[in-house]
């Protein structure tokens, strides 16, 4: 695969170099991030820390006609490195994408999907072909609609139980894409006080039933 390059200014190289000295979310591994590295065309390896996960990011560099170039994928990270935090957390990125796709059915989200896939495959933990399927807006909306119709057609559930169940299924879909088993045991971020209370009640009842069985 031929690497695509973008131009990076000498000022940005210096800004990134200084930021990497103090940014705890990114660690430079193999060489210095300076103009000498670009002049030699050396590869740069940076470890990104997201929650408890370490992602190794690899970027190629070169210098042509007095200008500096780096792998295009670096533009996904430069603002986070200089800004001092990891705003593109893997889970948050997928979570935001899913909710935006469901909320806006008129948008094909082609650019957003491509950008997110490019971000995820850099971790080397994801299969690009599988991501193309999992992040397809049509698939996401169809699955959400099927869950919605099934849950809201169940007369045995009350209003709060229905909204909680739908949010939990969407949360599970997001966790499945992220592929982190620990996330499956977490609650959706956007539960209302009523939904949290219902979830607490359900968990207490499940614990009580488990204790009775033992």
C-alpha positions as CSV (number, residue, x, y, z in Angstrom):
1,X,0.0,0.0,0.0
2,X,1.5,3.4,-1.0
3,X,1.6,5.9,1.8
4,X,-0.1,9.2,1.2
5,X,1.7,12.3,2.5
6,X,0.7,15.7,3.7
7,X,2.9,18.8,4.1
8,X,3.8,19.8,7.6
9,X,5.4,23.1,8.4
10,X,8.6,23.6,10.4
11,X,6.6,25.4,13.0
12,X,4.2,22.5,13.5
13,X,7.2,20.0,13.7
14,X,8.6,22.1,16.5
15,X,5.2,22.4,18.2
16,X,4.7,18.6,18.1
17,X,8.3,18.0,19.3
18,X,7.7,20.2,22.4
19,X,4.3,18.8,23.0
20,X,5.6,15.2,23.0
21,X,7.9,16.1,25.9
22,X,4.9,16.9,28.2
23,X,1.9,15.1,26.7
24,X,1.2,11.9,28.8
25,X,-1.2,10.5,26.2
26,X,1.5,10.1,23.6
27,X,5.1,8.8,23.8
28,X,7.7,9.0,21.1
29,X,9.4,5.6,20.8
30,X,12.2,5.3,18.3
31,X,13.6,8.6,17.2
32,X,13.3,12.4,17.6
33,X,10.4,14.4,16.1
34,X,12.5,17.1,14.4
35,X,13.5,18.3,11.0
36,X,16.6,16.1,11.0
37,X,14.3,13.0,11.1
38,X,12.3,14.3,8.1
39,X,15.5,15.1,6.2
40,X,16.7,11.5,6.7
41,X,13.2,10.1,5.7
42,X,13.1,8.1,8.9
43,X,9.9,6.5,10.2
44,X,8.4,7.8,13.4
45,X,6.7,5.5,16.0
46,X,4.4,7.0,18.6
47,X,2.5,5.1,21.4
48,X,-0.9,6.5,22.1
49,X,-2.5,5.8,25.5
50,X,-6.3,5.5,25.4
51,X,-7.8,4.5,28.7
52,X,-5.9,1.2,29.5
53,X,-5.0,0.5,25.8
54,X,-1.7,1.3,24.1
55,X,-1.9,1.9,20.4
56,X,1.3,2.0,18.3
57,X,1.1,4.6,15.6
58,X,3.6,4.6,12.7
59,X,4.2,7.5,10.4
60,X,6.6,7.9,7.4
61,X,8.4,11.1,6.7
62,X,10.3,12.7,3.9
63,X,11.7,16.0,2.6
64,X,11.3,17.3,-0.9
65,X,12.3,20.6,-2.4
66,X,12.8,22.1,1.0
67,X,9.4,21.1,2.3
68,X,8.6,18.5,5.0
69,X,6.0,15.7,4.6
70,X,4.5,13.1,6.9
71,X,1.9,10.3,6.5
72,X,-1.6,11.7,5.9
73,X,-2.9,9.8,8.9
74,X,-0.9,12.1,11.2
75,X,-3.5,14.8,10.6
76,X,-5.9,12.8,12.8
77,X,-3.6,13.2,15.8
78,X,-1.7,16.5,15.5
79,X,-4.3,18.6,17.3
80,X,-4.6,16.1,20.1
81,X,-0.8,15.9,20.6
82,X,-0.4,19.7,20.6
83,X,-3.6,20.2,22.6
84,X,-2.5,17.8,25.3
85,X,-5.3,15.3,25.5
86,X,-6.8,12.3,23.6
87,X,-10.1,13.7,22.4
88,X,-10.5,10.9,19.8
89,X,-11.0,8.1,22.3
90,X,-11.9,5.0,20.4
91,X,-15.2,4.3,22.2
92,X,-16.3,8.0,22.2
93,X,-15.6,8.2,18.5
94,X,-17.7,5.1,17.7
95,X,-20.4,6.2,20.1
96,X,-20.7,9.7,18.6
97,X,-20.8,8.2,15.0
98,X,-23.6,5.8,15.8
99,X,-25.8,8.4,17.4
100,X,-25.2,10.9,14.6
101,X,-26.1,8.3,12.0
102,X,-29.3,7.4,13.7
103,X,-30.3,11.0,14.3
104,X,-29.7,12.2,10.7
105,X,-31.1,9.7,8.2
106,X,-30.6,12.1,5.2
107,X,-26.8,12.1,5.5
108,X,-24.8,9.2,4.0
109,X,-21.9,9.9,6.4
110,X,-19.4,8.7,3.8
111,X,-16.6,11.1,4.8
112,X,-17.2,10.5,8.6
113,X,-17.2,6.7,8.1
114,X,-13.9,6.8,6.1
115,X,-12.3,9.1,8.7
116,X,-13.4,6.8,11.6
117,X,-12.2,3.7,9.9
118,X,-8.8,5.3,9.1
119,X,-8.6,6.2,12.8
120,X,-9.5,2.7,14.1
121,X,-7.3,0.6,11.7
122,X,-4.3,2.6,12.9
123,X,-4.6,0.7,16.2
124,X,-3.9,-2.5,14.2
125,X,-6.7,-4.2,16.3
126,X,-9.5,-3.8,13.7
127,X,-10.3,-5.4,10.4
128,X,-11.0,-2.8,7.8
129,X,-13.5,-5.0,5.8
130,X,-15.4,-5.8,9.0
131,X,-15.5,-2.1,10.0
132,X,-17.0,-1.2,6.6
133,X,-19.9,-3.5,7.4
134,X,-20.3,-2.6,11.1
135,X,-20.1,1.2,10.4
136,X,-22.4,1.1,7.3
137,X,-25.2,3.7,8.1
138,X,-27.8,1.5,6.4
139,X,-26.9,-1.4,8.6
140,X,-26.8,0.7,11.8
141,X,-30.2,2.3,11.1
142,X,-31.9,-1.0,10.1
143,X,-30.7,-2.8,13.2
144,X,-31.8,0.2,15.4
145,X,-35.2,0.2,13.8
146,X,-35.7,-3.5,14.2
147,X,-34.7,-3.2,17.9
148,X,-37.0,-0.2,18.3
149,X,-40.0,-1.9,16.7
150,X,-39.6,-5.1,18.7
151,X,-39.1,-3.4,22.1
152,X,-41.9,-0.8,21.7
153,X,-44.2,-3.6,20.5
154,X,-43.7,-5.5,23.7
155,X,-46.7,-4.6,25.9
156,X,-45.2,-6.2,28.9
157,X,-42.7,-3.4,29.3
158,X,-43.5,0.1,30.6
159,X,-42.2,3.4,29.1
160,X,-39.0,3.5,31.1
161,X,-38.2,-0.1,30.5
162,X,-38.6,0.3,26.8
163,X,-36.3,3.3,26.5
164,X,-33.7,1.6,28.8
165,X,-33.8,-1.6,26.7
166,X,-33.3,0.3,23.5
167,X,-30.4,2.3,24.8
168,X,-28.8,-0.8,26.2
169,X,-29.0,-2.6,22.8
170,X,-27.5,0.3,21.0
171,X,-24.7,0.4,23.7
172,X,-24.1,-3.3,23.0
173,X,-23.8,-2.7,19.3
174,X,-21.2,0.1,19.9
175,X,-19.3,-2.2,22.3
176,X,-19.3,-4.9,19.7
177,X,-17.6,-2.6,17.2
178,X,-15.1,-1.4,19.7
179,X,-14.5,-5.0,20.7
180,X,-13.6,-4.4,24.3
181,X,-15.1,-7.0,26.6
182,X,-14.9,-4.7,29.7
183,X,-17.3,-2.2,28.0
184,X,-20.0,-4.8,27.8
185,X,-20.4,-4.5,31.6
186,X,-20.9,-0.7,31.5
187,X,-24.1,1.3,31.2
188,X,-25.0,3.6,28.4
189,X,-23.7,7.2,29.0
190,X,-27.1,8.8,28.3
191,X,-29.4,7.1,30.8
192,X,-32.0,9.4,32.5
193,X,-32.5,9.3,36.3
194,X,-35.6,7.2,35.7
195,X,-33.6,4.7,33.5
196,X,-30.8,4.5,36.0
197,X,-33.2,3.8,38.8
198,X,-34.9,1.0,36.7
199,X,-31.4,-0.4,35.9
200,X,-30.6,-0.5,39.6
201,X,-33.9,-2.3,40.3
202,X,-33.2,-4.8,37.6
203,X,-29.7,-5.5,38.9
204,X,-30.9,-5.8,42.5
205,X,-33.6,-8.3,41.4
206,X,-31.1,-10.3,39.4
207,X,-28.7,-10.5,42.4
208,X,-31.5,-11.6,44.7
209,X,-32.5,-14.3,42.3
210,X,-28.9,-15.5,42.0
211,X,-28.6,-15.6,45.8
212,X,-31.7,-17.7,46.1
213,X,-30.4,-20.2,43.6
214,X,-27.2,-20.6,45.6
